[in-house]
Amino acid sequence: MGGEGSMMTANNSLKNNRSLVAKRKEANALSGSYASVQMKEFPKATPEMLETIKVKLQKERKQRLIKQIVVCSIVIVLIIISCIIFG
């Protein structure tokens, strides 16, 4: 009958995984607590700060879009020129 080898491999894999989980639980590798973690205090953002951040992000986004358009245009022009020369 076919398939016995693959079933044996699957059973071995499951057995090995079970043994790994048992080892991890014994070593308390999964235990932990966030009780001793100190939370950082961040300054509250004022509406003026939020507006300056918004303007800055919009400016960066616009510059990135312009760069992408320029690069794509150069690539398209180079493809057209290469098609004309070699085509």
Contacts in CASP RR format, 6 or more apart in sequence:
PFRMAT RR
TARGET T0000
AUTHOR 0000-0000-0000
METHOD contacts of the structure
MODEL  1
MGGEGSMMTANNSLKNNRSLVAKRKEANALSGSYASVQMKEFPKATPEML
ETIKVKLQKERKQRLIKQIVVCSIVIVLIIISCIIFG
24 30 0 8 1.000
45 53 0 8 1.000
END
